[in-house]
């Protein structure tokens, strides 16, 4: 044995084995230099950038004079940039983030502006060519599919898009993640839609209560009226309407998890005699008598462009003559604007919407407001009022992101790190989209005219602006 050990040392095999196991320092340094060049092509040099960049080997490039420290970019692997930008698609960057190839510390909403910055810099064919050469020299780093991290991406939904069964699966994919998870960052009433901030100092609970009250006032709810909530979520609106405005309410959802929670809350509040939750598709409601008022908050994004005429016809059928329908939802602002050839080419490469369809809202569609109004009026509705709450939704999302980030450990324990990162990324990017006017959210107040064409709504909005509860 001693002789064998001596022979091994003489041949230097132990030293050779150590070298094989040690990292290739020269290769790592080369990748670091390439990555720094690629970052400069994408976002400008360190003096130009308003953010810091930290590389996997500990090298840090501080931002320039305009850097206020709002966020920093961390590249966790030599191949991170290759995973993010080869090819440069929305889904590729999203996959790289949720797989941990890169991180963002600080303000994720501000970090979302990097897409715009890189897009503007890559209008030069020469710069694109230089960047591609650099990215190809970085290591591929293997496959880190998010499915390997315990997350189930949106399955290939079976059947025709927006068929009843498929819509139900898509809704459950998003809303049945975990009631405990949503409780970490939503308000106490579990309202999952744009809040209404009367002042910048309102907290989330106050702003969501103000939104519920604002909707009830817009509907001009009266005691004894019957209210239908299409897509009632966890039941916050109908419980508020019954408790504070004396109506009888029915809420429908496609999520059994939401329905279970809402029914428990209704029972705890002692409202079961006036408040009902059903797991039902809006197309399948057969009311014995039309409702006095109908409302839908944050649901029609799931309906689909081709189904919007039928959606508004269904709401019209379910509302009595002289009744009111309030439709609150997200609309596409960019989709209505003229686009240049460069914009079309960018969209073809970037393929917007792929990330959200795969990981967040399968089959969701945002359409321009003009198309929504056209569909509603074709169904017989008269448009009485439209109000944009775009800035309110940006503020809402900022509250949600901060609350989610503050509850990271609990969120990861409830749903896993991949789901946590998906929701953090989606909400941060969405806040940027609302704040910059890429998307908007509107409340449409629609009236079903009486047979003589009259409408019971007041002539002014004065009654809407009392102090919220």
N, C-alpha and C positions, 0 to 999 in steps of 0.2 A: 504494500500500500504506500509506504514512504517513497519507494522508487518511482511508483506511478505518479505520485504528486510532484516529485522532482522533475520528471519528464514533462509533465504538463506545463510547469512553470518555465522550463527551458524552451518549449515551443511557443510560449507567449499566448496560449489559448485563453487564459483567464482575461488577459488584457483585451484580446480580440472580442470576447463575449461582451465585455463591458462597453466596448465601442459600439457594438451592434445594438445594445439596449439603450444607449444614450441618445438624446435627441440630436438631430442633424443641425448643429448650431449655424453652419454656413447657409443651409437651405432656409432656416427660419429667418435669418437676417435678410436674405434675398427676398423672401415673401413679404417681410415687413417693409422693405423699400418699395416693392411693387404696389403694395396696398396703399402706402402713403401717396404714391403718384396717382393711383386710381381715385383716391379721395379728393385730391386736388383737381382732377379732371371733372369729377362729379359736382363738387361743392365749392371749388376755389381753394387757394392756398390758405394756410393757417391765419395769415394776417387779414384775409378777406372774410373768413367765416365768423359767424356770430355764435359759435358753439365749439366746445372742446371735443376732441376725439381721443379715445384711449384704445390702444391696440392690445392684442392678446398677450404680448410679451412685456407689458408694463410701460411701454413708451406712451407718453401723453403729449398731444399737441394742443396747447391752449388756444382758445379763440382769439380773434383780434380785438381791436379797440372797441368794437361794437358789441362784444360779448358781455351780456349781462348775467350769465350763469343760469339762464332759465332752463336749459337742458344740456345734456351731454350724450354723445354717441359712443358706445362701447362695442368694439369688434372682438368677439370672444374666440374666434378661430381664424387661421390664415385664409381659409376659403370662404369667409363670411360674405365678402363683397361679390364673389363669383356667384354664390347662392342667391344673393339679393338681386343682382342686375344682369345675369346671363341665363335667360333673356330678361329684359327689364319689364316685368309684368307686375301688376298689383298682387296677384296670387303668389308670385315668387317672393316678393318682399314680405308679404304676410306670413308665408310658410317659414321664411328665415327667422322672423321674429318669434313666432310661437314655438319654434324648435330650439331657440336659444342661440342661434348663430350671432345675433347681436342684441344689445339691450339699449334702452333709452332711460337715462336717469333724469329726474326733474319733470318738466312740463311736456307731456306727450302731445298735447294739442299744438304747441309751438314746434315740436319736432316734425309734425305732419307737414309743415311747410317745406321740408326737404324735398318732397316730391316735386313741388312747383319749381324749386331752385334747380334741381337736377334736370327737369324737363326743359327749362329755359336755356340752360348751358349746353344741352345736347342737341340744339338745333343746328349745330355746325357738323357737317359730315366728317371733317377732319378730326374733330374732337371725338366723335363717335368711334372712328376707326382706331384712334390711339387708345381709347378706353377698352375696346374689345380686345386689342392685343394684350393689354395689361391683365384684364380679367382672365383670359385664357392661360396666362402664366401662373395663376394662383391654383392651389390644389383643390380638387373637387370635394375633398373631405368626406366622401362616402354619402350614403343615403340616410338622412335623419327624418324620415316621414313622421308626421305628427301622429299617425296611427300607432307608432311605436311608443308613444308617450302616454298611452292609456286613453286617448281621446278618439271618439267615433265621429269622423267627419260626416257631413250630410250624405246619407246613402243615396244611391241612384233611385230616386223615387219612382215607383211603378205607376203606370197608367198615364192618362192624358193630363197635361198640366192644368191645374186648378179644378180637376175633377174632385168630387167631395172627399173620397177616400184619401187622395193624395194631399189635398189641402189640410186635412186633419193630421196627417203624418208630419207635414211641414210645420204646422203650429206646435205640435207636441215636441218636435225636435228643439224648438227655441224655448218654449215656455215651461216645459217639464224638466228643465235642467236640475233644479232643486229649489224648493221654496225657501230653504234655509240660506241658500246662496243669495237669492234676490233680497232677502231680509237684511243682509249685511250692508247693502248700499242704497236700497230704496227708503222712502220715508216710512213713518209708522203705519200709515194706511195702505202701504204697498201699492202706490200709484206709479205705473210704468209708462208715463207719457210726459210731455212738456209741462212744466210747472208755470206759474204766473207770478213773477217777481214785481211787486208794487214798488219796492225800493231795492237798492243794491245790498242792503243790510239784512234782508229777509233770509231766514234759514230755509232749508228744504221743506221741512214739515209745514211751516207757515205758507210757503209758496204753493205747495200742492193743495192745501186746504183752500187757498185763495182761488186756485184754478177750478176746483170742484164747484165752489160757490159761484164763480163767474159763469160757468157753463149753465148752472141751474137758473141763474138770472137771465142769461141770454134766451133760454127756453121759456122764460116767464112761467115757471112751474107754479101750479095752484093746488091747494089741498084737495085730495080726492081724485086728481088726474092719474091716468095710467101712463107709465113711462117704460119704454123698451130701450135697453142698452145693448147694442150689437157689438160684441167683442168686449165683454165687461171686465176682463182681466180678473183681478183678485177682489172685485166687488166694491172698491172704494167709492165710486161715483154713486151707485144706486143706494148704498147705505147712507151716504150723505144726503141724497135727495129725499129719501124716506124720513130720515131723522129730522131734517131741518125744514123740509118743504111739504111734508104731509102727503106725499104721493104714494101710489102703489106701483112697485117696480118689478120688472122681469129683466134679468141679465142672461145673455147667452155667451158661451165660449166653446171652443173646440178642445180646450185643455182640461182633462180630468183633474190634474193637480191644482190648477187655479180654482176650479169649481169646488173641490173639497175644502180648500182654505176659505173661500168666500162663504160657503154655507156655515162653516164653524164660526166665522166672525159674525154673520147675521144672527145665528142662534145666541151667541154671547151677548149681542146688543139687544136681544129681545125683539127682533124685527121680523121673525119668520112668518108672521101672519100677513105681512104687507110686502115682503121681499122674497123673490124666488130666483134661483140660479138653475139654468139648464145647460147641459152639454149638447149643443145643437148647431147645425149650419144655418146661416141666415136664410138660405134658399129653401129651407124646410119648415119655416115657421108658418103655421096656419092659425091665425088669431081668430077667435070667435067674434071679436069686435075689434076694429082698428084702434090703435093707441092714440092718445091725445098728443103725445110728444115722443119722438124717437131721437136717439143720440148714438153716435159711434165715435170713439176716441182712439186713435192710433191703431185702427184695424184695417182701413181700406188700402193701406200699402200692400196687404197680402192678397187683395182681390184680383189684381191683374188687369192690364189695359183692356183686353178683349171682354172681360167680364164686368167692367164698370157700368155699361148701360143696364145690364140685368140687376146689378147691385142697387142702383138708384131706383129702378122700377120696383124692386122688392121693398125698399124703404117707403116708396110712395104708396104701395098697396097696403102697407101695415100702418099707415098714418091716416087719421080721419080727415075729411075736408075741413079746412081751417086750422089744421094741426101744423106742427113745426118739426123740422129735422135739422139737427146740428151735426155736421160732419167735420171732424177734426183729424187732420192727417198731414203727412210729409209729402211735399211736391218737389219735382225737379225744376230748378231755376235754370241751370245750364242747358237742359234739354230743349228749352224754348228759344234759345239764342242762336243766332247765325254762327256757323263755325267755318273757319278757314280750312284750306287744304291741309295745313300743318296740324290743325286740331284733329281732323279726321284721321290722319296718319298716326298721330299720337294715340288716339283711342284704339285704333286697330292693333297697335303694339301692346299698349298698356292693358287693354281688355278690362275696363272698369266694371265692377260688380261681381267679379268672379270670387273674390275672397268672401264677401258677405253671403253670397249664395251657397258657398260650400260650408261655411262654418257658423253662420249666424242666422240669416233669414232665407231659407230655401224658397225659391220661386217668387220672392218679393219683387215688386216693380214700382218705380217712382215715375210719375207722368207729370207733364206741365199742368199748371192750374187751368189754363185755357181749355184743355181737353176735359178736365174734371167738370168745369162749369158747363161745357157743351153737353156732356153725357147727362148731367143732372137735369138740365132744362129740357132736353129731349124726352126725359121721362115724365115731364109735367111739372117739375118744381119751378118755383119763382125764386130767384136769388135775391135775398133781402139784405144780406150783409156779408162781407168777407173781411177778416182781420188776420194780418200776419203776426205770428208770435216767434219769428225766427231768432231774435236775440234772446228771448226767454228760453228757447231750447238749448242754445249754446251754454247759457248759465246753468241750466238743469244738468247737462252732461258734465260740466266741470264739477258740480257737487257730487255726481255719481262716481266720477273717476277718483276724486279725492277720498271718498268714503270707501271705495273698493280697495284702493292702495293702502289705506290705513288698516284694512281688515285682511291683508294679504294672507297671513298665516291661517286664519279661519276659512278664507275662501279656498285656499289650496287643500285644506283638510276636507272641505265639503265636496269639491268637484274636481280637484286635481290641478296641477300647475298649468297644464296646457289650456284648459278652459278659462282659468284666471287670466292668462296672457291674451287669449282671444278677446275676452270682454274688455280688458283694459285697452287693447289696441283699437278695437272697433269703436268704443266710446270716445277715445281721445281723437281719433281721426274724424269721427262724426262731429265733434265739437268744432273742429277746424272747418269742416264743410259748412256748418251753419254760420259760423262767425264770418266767413269769407263770402257768403252768398252763393255757394255752389248748390245748396238745397235749402228749402224753406219749409215752414209748417204753417198751415192756415186753418182757421175756423170758418166754415161756411154755414150761414144761417139760411135755411131754405124753407119756404112756405108752400103748403098745398092749398091753393086758393079755394075759397068757398064757391058754390055754384054760380054766384053772382060776381065772382072775381075779387071779392073783398078779402082783406087780410086783417087779423086781429092785433097785429104787432103795433106798438106805439110808433109815432112819427120820429122820435128822437132816441138817442142812446142814454139819455140822462139817468134813467133808472139803473143803469149797469154799474155806475161808478161810485156806489156807496162803499163804505169800508167793509172789507170781507170779514167773515166770521173769525 
